[in-house]
């Protein structure tokens, strides 16, 4: 049996997910990619089909993995539009993927992570620490998962398990959405975008260096500092750039 550390990535069939699998594999990790059955590429044995919003499927897949050194919560779901554009069902769907999925998977994986003194990585987004106009369901879910793992960091540290929060700015290619996009709501992105390769490289480096937080892209770094030093200015700039600009 190999002693190489194992990396597990959710949302692995997406653009960032595939780059994460490749980046960890390049570092010598055996990799396991989790995603929905209809999303998986044919003939790639790195992938396992699972619905991470189903607690039974989550427990089953973790039970079959054995060793887990790095668990990357990369699966994500958005919803573009104003608060009144999306009903409770849409909010629940976004929370199920972005928040409850990581809760269930982390709980199931904790014994393996403790045994390996491993690390949990959460794809948090700028929306995890600051308001982003035009996607309240997504922002709420990302604030929730960011807050959860901030709280878990000292708790898990007692068992030698690290937590890394990754906050990219807008990524080229976008992500799946829980409902049809509402037209006429202005721009959906702003600032310089980063590529899936940028995000994957930042994640692997953060794991290697044991970092608690990574801000990926110039816009993410500016947002972090402006939101903390001048929150009203941040909201003004974000609102002007996203809400009112065609």
Beta strands, then each sheet from edge to edge (+ up, - down):
strand 1: 6-10
strand 2: 30-35
strand 3: 47-49
strand 4: 70-73
strand 5: 119-123
strand 6: 162-168
strand 7: 213-216
sheet 1: 3+ 2+ 1+ 4+ 5+ 6+ 7+
end
